[in-house]
């Protein structure tokens, strides 16, 4: 594609060089230049792309898009100055891949908890209804039956457009995408055309990055602020911040709720570990998913599918055939009768939701043992809060490691302990080694007891001192059950 086509609808401040020049691709990491690309000098959180302009040219970049023109320039290279290179990158990526998000129905889901579940359930519902779809999630990227490993909750905007373009080539009609606060803040959704945007909830998380809850909230809101009038914004009115998301949006506003009045209203009629009987807008159905938080997730799926023009009864039929999302309230029963729940819950709100769901289902004759930790190099404020929740709502809490990363696991546990109230001091123990912690929980458990292993869910690794080691909670549970004969 030549630079003139690439810059359609994109304002520039200054251009030096040929605009009829063809470029083979877009690159914003100088190390990935192979020759013939346009290099976009983005100011990142850790490095400034302007520093690497010369390196990109040496490796073969034929055009440079930047906010500040370099003092020394090469005649053979075209330089284009823009006001914001990060935002320009998104618009350029859309143009380079011929604006794929305008040609299929792109749905974005944001919020603290539930993004992965909702997007995966949407993908499964639409596949169930006979459509080819794409999925961009924390767990994986999927194009119809093809599966690719995921690297970020929201990948970079060039990769997003590449995936969407490939999805179009593969005959996909819909794409479902998690939209993280990091992705919004770093303009990774810039230039994308969303047909529907969904909001799950917002609680304290990622404050290591955003520094304050207010900034985190405003970042999430920005996703809805940028929607155009042809889009639909679907928000959760059970969350007090749901209405804030819609304050400045041009999109058509639609609500869903399990408690409050809303356009789409849901109710849990019955629930056990095998599933729930739900009522959505007067229509009853059974699902194998469990927990009120999953009922809310399903209600958002129902609302989005309905807003995309599908008959509510058809959507309900597809919902009733859904299976559980890996690592989200995934259940397992041992031969000896111990019941396990593996869940990704790694925020205070998510952990409380899972524990509340289990406590609502259990008869209280069984004990509830919770194994959990908190990730290293992440938000410190949520650690004591999770300690308080786990010890309040469990018979026994086993504090352990999640992904300690560069931090000392024992130091993380000490921060978790700070939130535990004195009356619950006897209800917890700390074992930094995650496998040993799970082993201890199994050893303590008796038939019919419930063990929640929280925090990692679908993850199959543990990151310690910068290195990833294979670790799958589900595999470890099975291994220990066999070893211990329980």
C-alpha positions in Angstrom: 0.0 0.0 0.0 1.3 3.5 -0.8 1.5 6.3 1.8 -1.2 8.3 0.2 -3.7 5.5 0.6 -2.4 4.7 4.1 -3.0 8.2 5.3 -6.6 8.5 4.1 -8.7 10.3 6.7 -5.6 10.8 8.9 -4.5 14.4 9.6 -0.8 15.2 9.3 1.3 18.2 10.5 4.1 18.0 8.0 5.3 15.7 5.2 8.9 15.4 3.9 9.5 13.0 1.0 7.4 11.0 -1.5 3.8 10.0 -0.6 3.5 7.7 -3.6 5.9 5.4 -1.9 4.8 1.8 -1.3 5.3 0.3 2.2 5.2 -3.4 3.0 3.9 -3.1 6.6 3.6 -1.1 9.8 6.1 -1.5 12.6 6.3 0.3 15.9 9.2 -1.8 17.3 12.5 -1.1 15.5 13.7 -4.6 16.3 11.0 -6.0 14.0 11.8 -4.0 10.9 12.8 -6.4 8.1 12.8 -3.9 5.2 10.2 -1.8 3.3 8.0 -1.0 6.3 6.8 2.3 7.7 8.1 2.8 11.2 5.8 4.5 13.7 7.7 6.2 16.6 5.3 5.7 19.5 6.0 7.1 23.0 5.5 4.1 25.2 5.3 3.7 29.0 8.9 2.4 29.2 10.6 3.7 26.0 10.2 6.5 23.4 10.1 5.2 19.8 11.7 8.4 18.6 15.0 7.1 20.1 15.0 4.2 17.7 14.2 6.0 14.4 17.8 5.6 13.1 17.9 2.0 14.1 14.6 1.4 12.2 16.0 3.1 9.1 19.3 1.1 9.3 17.2 -2.1 9.3 15.3 -1.0 6.2 12.3 1.3 7.2 11.4 3.5 4.2 9.1 5.8 6.0 8.9 7.3 9.5 5.8 8.5 11.2 6.6 10.6 14.3 5.5 13.4 16.6 8.9 15.2 16.4 10.9 15.2 13.2 14.5 14.1 13.7 17.2 16.7 13.3 19.2 14.6 10.8 17.2 13.0 8.0 17.8 10.8 5.0 16.7 11.9 1.6 15.6 8.4 0.7 13.2 8.2 3.6 9.8 9.8 3.8 9.1 11.5 7.2 5.5 12.3 8.3 4.8 14.3 11.4 1.6 13.7 13.3 0.2 15.1 16.5 -0.1 11.7 18.3 1.7 8.8 16.9 0.0 6.3 19.2 -3.4 7.3 17.9 -2.2 7.5 14.3 -0.9 3.9 14.5 -4.4 2.6 15.1 -5.9 4.5 12.2 -3.0 3.5 10.0 -3.4 -0.1 10.9 -7.1 0.0 10.1 -6.3 1.6 6.7 -3.4 -0.8 5.9 -5.7 -3.9 6.5 -8.6 -2.2 4.6 -10.7 -1.4 7.7 -11.8 -4.9 8.6 -13.6 -3.8 11.7 -16.1 -1.9 9.5 -16.9 -5.0 7.5 -17.8 -7.4 10.2 -19.7 -7.0 13.5 -17.1 -6.2 16.1 -18.2 -6.5 19.7 -15.9 -5.2 22.5 -16.4 -6.1 26.2 -14.7 -4.2 29.0 -14.9 -4.3 32.8 -12.8 -5.6 35.7 -14.3 -9.1 35.8 -16.1 -11.2 33.3 -14.5 -10.0 30.0 -13.1 -13.4 29.1 -16.2 -15.3 30.0 -18.5 -13.0 28.1 -16.4 -12.9 25.0 -15.9 -16.7 25.0 -19.6 -17.3 25.6 -20.5 -14.9 22.8 -18.1 -16.8 20.5 -19.7 -20.1 21.5 -23.3 -18.8 21.2 -22.7 -17.5 17.7 -20.9 -20.6 16.6 -23.8 -22.6 18.0 -26.2 -20.4 15.9 -24.2 -21.3 12.8 -21.9 -18.3 12.3 -18.1 -18.2 11.7 -16.6 -15.9 14.3 -13.3 -14.5 15.7 -12.3 -14.2 19.4 -9.6 -12.0 20.9 -9.3 -12.9 24.6 -6.9 -13.3 27.5 -7.0 -17.1 27.0 -6.6 -17.4 23.2 -7.2 -15.9 19.8 -9.6 -17.9 17.6 -10.6 -17.6 14.0 -13.4 -20.1 13.4 -11.7 -23.4 14.3 -8.2 -22.1 14.3 -6.7 -21.3 17.7 -3.7 -19.1 18.4 -1.9 -18.4 21.7 -2.8 -15.1 23.4 -0.1 -12.7 24.5 -2.1 -9.8 25.9 -5.7 -9.2 27.0 -5.9 -6.6 24.2 -3.1 -7.1 21.6 -1.5 -4.2 19.8 -3.6 -2.5 17.3 -1.6 -3.8 14.2 -2.1 -7.4 15.4 -5.8 -6.7 16.1 -6.4 -5.5 12.5 -4.3 -8.4 11.2 -6.6 -10.9 13.1 -9.8 -9.2 11.9 -8.6 -9.1 8.3 -7.8 -12.8 8.5 -11.2 -13.4 10.0 -12.8 -11.7 7.1 -10.8 -13.8 4.6 -12.0 -16.9 6.5 -15.6 -15.9 6.1 -16.3 -14.7 9.7 -19.3 -12.5 10.3 -18.6 -11.5 13.9 -15.7 -10.8 16.2 -15.7 -10.7 20.0 -12.9 -8.9 21.7 -11.8 -8.2 25.3 -11.0 -4.5 25.8 -8.7 -4.0 28.8 -7.9 -0.7 30.5 -4.3 -1.0 29.5 -5.4 -1.4 25.9 -7.7 1.6 26.0 -5.0 3.8 27.7 -2.4 2.8 25.2 -4.7 3.5 22.2 -4.8 -0.2 21.1 -8.5 0.2 20.1 -7.9 3.4 18.2 -9.4 3.3 14.7 -11.6 0.3 15.3 -15.3 0.4 14.6 -17.3 -1.4 17.3 -20.9 -2.4 16.5 -21.6 -3.2 20.2 -19.7 -2.3 23.4 -20.5 -4.2 26.7 -19.7 -3.3 30.3 -19.5 -6.0 33.0 -18.5 -4.2 36.2 -15.7 -2.2 37.7 -13.8 -2.8 41.0 -10.4 -2.0 42.3 -7.7 -3.5 40.0 -4.6 -2.5 38.0 -4.0 0.4 40.3 -0.3 -0.4 40.0 -0.7 0.9 36.4 -3.4 3.5 36.8 -2.3 4.8 40.2 -5.9 5.8 41.2 -9.3 4.3 40.9 -10.5 7.5 39.3 -8.0 7.2 36.4 -9.0 3.5 36.0 -12.7 4.5 35.8 -12.1 7.3 33.4 -10.0 5.0 31.2 -12.8 2.4 31.0 -15.3 5.2 30.2 -13.1 6.4 27.4 -14.0 3.3 25.5 -17.7 4.3 25.4 -16.9 8.0 24.8 -15.3 7.1 21.4 -18.3 5.0 20.1 -20.2 6.6 17.3 -24.0 7.0 16.9 -24.4 3.7 15.0 -23.1 1.6 17.9 -24.9 0.2 20.9 -23.6 0.5 24.5 -24.8 -2.2 26.8 -24.2 -1.5 30.5 -24.7 -3.3 33.8 -27.0 -1.1 36.0 -26.4 -3.4 39.0 -23.0 -1.7 39.1 -23.1 1.8 40.5 -20.5 2.9 37.9 -22.5 1.5 35.0 -24.3 4.7 34.3 -21.0 6.7 34.3 -19.8 4.7 31.3 -22.7 6.2 29.3 -22.5 9.8 30.3 -20.8 11.1 27.1 -21.4 8.3 24.6 -23.0 8.9 21.3 -24.1 5.2 21.1 -27.6 4.0 21.7 -27.9 3.1 25.4 -29.2 -0.3 26.6 -29.2 -1.7 30.1 -29.1 -5.2 31.7 -29.3 -6.2 35.4 -30.0 -9.0 37.8 -31.3 -6.7 40.6 -32.2 -3.3 39.1 -34.8 -2.4 36.5 -33.3 -2.8 33.0 -34.0 -3.5 29.4 -32.8 -7.0 29.9 -33.6 -8.5 33.3 -32.4 -11.8 34.7 -33.2 -13.9 37.7 -31.7 -17.1 39.2 -34.6 -19.5 40.0 -32.5 -22.5 41.2 -28.8 -23.2 41.5 -26.5 -26.1 42.4 -23.0 -27.2 41.4 -24.4 -28.7 38.2 -25.9 -25.5 36.9 -28.7 -22.9 37.2 -32.3 -22.4 36.2 -32.5 -18.9 34.9 -35.2 -16.5 33.7 -34.2 -13.8 31.2 -37.0 -11.4 30.1 -39.7 -14.0 31.1 -38.0 -16.9 29.3 -36.7 -19.8 31.5 -33.8 -22.1 30.6 -31.2 -24.3 32.3 -27.4 -23.8 32.0 -24.5 -25.9 33.2 -22.8 -22.6 34.3 -23.0 -21.9 38.1 -22.9 -18.7 40.2 -24.7 -15.4 40.2 -21.7 -13.7 38.4 -22.1 -16.2 35.6 -25.8 -15.4 35.4 -24.9 -11.8 34.9 -22.3 -12.7 32.3 -24.9 -14.8 30.4 -27.4 -11.9 30.6 -24.9 -9.6 28.9 -24.4 -12.2 26.2 -28.2 -12.4 25.8 -28.5 -8.6 25.6 -25.7 -8.3 23.1 -27.0 -11.1 20.8 -30.5 -9.6 20.9 -29.1 -6.1 20.1 -27.4 -7.7 17.1 -30.8 -8.6 15.7 -31.4 -12.1 16.9 -34.7 -13.5 18.2 -34.6 -13.8 22.0 -35.9 -17.4 21.9 -33.2 -18.4 19.5 -30.5 -16.9 21.7 -32.0 -18.7 24.8 -31.8 -22.0 23.0 -28.1 -21.4 22.1 -27.3 -20.3 25.7 -28.8 -23.5 27.1 -26.3 -25.5 25.1 -23.2 -23.7 26.3 -20.4 -25.3 28.2 -18.3 -23.7 31.0 -15.3 -21.5 30.1 -11.9 -23.1 31.0 -10.8 -22.0 34.5 -14.0 -20.1 35.3 -15.9 -22.0 38.0 -14.5 -25.2 36.6 -15.6 -28.1 38.8 -14.1 -31.5 39.6 -15.1 -34.2 42.1 -12.5 -36.7 43.5 -13.2 -40.4 43.8 -13.3 -39.8 47.6 -16.0 -37.2 47.3 -14.0 -34.0 47.6 -15.4 -31.2 45.4 -13.1 -28.8 43.7 -13.7 -25.5 42.0 -10.9 -23.9 39.9 -11.5 -20.3 39.1 -9.5 -17.4 37.7 -10.7 -15.0 40.5 -7.8 -12.7 41.2 -9.5 -9.5 42.3 -11.4 -8.9 45.6 -14.7 -8.7 43.8 -14.2 -11.8 41.7 -13.0 -13.8 44.8 -16.1 -12.6 46.8 -18.4 -13.5 43.9 -17.1 -17.1 43.7 -17.1 -17.6 47.4 -20.7 -16.2 47.7 -21.8 -18.5 44.8 -20.3 -21.6 46.6 -21.8 -20.6 49.9 -25.2 -20.1 48.4 -25.1 -23.6 46.9 -23.5 -25.6 49.8 -25.6 -26.9 52.7 -23.1 -25.7 55.3 -22.5 -29.3 56.4 -19.5 -29.2 54.1 -16.4 -27.2 54.8 -15.1 -24.6 52.3 -11.3 -24.5 51.9 -9.9 -21.6 49.8 -6.4 -21.7 48.3 -5.3 -18.4 46.8 -2.5 -15.9 46.4 -1.9 -12.5 44.8 0.2 -11.7 41.8 3.6 -10.0 42.2 4.5 -6.6 40.7 0.8 -5.8 40.6 -1.7 -3.8 42.7 -0.8 -4.0 46.3 -4.1 -2.5 47.6 -6.1 -5.5 46.7 -4.0 -8.0 48.8 -5.3 -7.3 52.3 -8.8 -7.0 50.9 -8.6 -10.5 49.5 -7.2 -11.8 52.8 -10.2 -10.3 54.6 -12.7 -11.8 52.1 -11.2 -15.3 52.0 -11.0 -15.7 55.8 -14.5 -14.3 56.3 -16.2 -16.5 53.8 -14.2 -19.8 54.0 -13.9 -22.4 56.7 -10.1 -22.3 56.1 -8.0 -20.1 53.8 -4.6 -21.3 52.6 -2.5 -18.3 51.6 0.0 -19.2 48.9 1.7 -17.9 45.7 0.0 -16.9 42.5 2.6 -15.5 40.0 5.1 -13.9 42.4 7.1 -12.6 39.4 10.0 -10.5 40.8 8.6 -10.3 44.4 9.3 -12.5 47.4 6.3 -14.8 47.8 6.4 -14.5 51.6 6.3 -10.7 51.4 3.2 -10.9 49.3 1.6 -13.2 51.8 2.4 -10.8 54.6 0.5 -8.0 52.8 -2.5 -10.4 52.4 -2.4 -11.1 56.1 -2.7 -7.5 57.0 -6.3 -7.5 55.9 -7.3 -10.5 58.1 -9.4 -9.6 61.0 -8.3 -10.8 64.5 -11.4 -13.1 65.0 -10.4 -15.0 61.8 -6.7 -15.5 62.7 -7.4 -19.2 63.4 -9.0 -19.7 60.0 -6.0 -19.4 57.8 -2.5 -20.8 57.2 0.3 -19.7 54.8 2.2 -22.0 52.5 4.2 -20.1 49.8 4.7 -23.2 47.6 1.5 -23.4 45.6 1.6 -27.2 45.0 2.2 -27.8 48.8 -0.7 -25.4 49.6 -3.0 -27.4 47.4 -1.7 -30.7 48.9 -2.4 -29.3 52.4 -5.9 -28.4 51.4 -6.6 -31.9 50.1 -5.0 -33.5 53.2 -7.3 -31.4 55.4 -10.4 -32.1 53.4 -13.0 -34.8 54.1 -15.6 -36.3 51.7 -18.2 -33.6 50.6 -15.9 -30.7 51.5 -15.3 -28.1 48.9 -11.9 -26.8 47.8 -11.7 -23.5 45.8 -8.3 -23.1 44.1 -8.4 -19.5 42.9 -6.3 -17.0 41.0 -4.9 -18.8 38.0 -7.8 -20.6 36.4 -6.9 -21.2 32.8 -3.3 -20.3 33.2 -0.8 -23.2 32.7 2.3 -21.5 34.1 3.7 -19.8 37.2 6.0 -16.9 36.8 8.8 -16.8 39.4 11.8 -14.4 39.2 11.1 -13.6 35.6 10.9 -17.2 34.4 7.7 -19.1 33.5 7.4 -22.7 34.9 4.7 -25.1 33.8 1.9 -25.1 36.5 -1.7 -26.0 35.9 -3.9 -26.0 39.0 -6.2 -28.7 37.4 -3.2 -31.0 36.6 -1.7 -30.5 40.1 -5.1 -31.4 41.7 -5.4 -34.6 39.7 -1.7 -35.5 40.3 -2.1 -35.0 44.1 -5.4 -36.9 44.3 -3.8 -39.9 42.6 -0.7 -39.7 44.8 -2.7 -39.2 48.0 -5.4 -41.8 47.1 -8.3 -39.3 47.8 
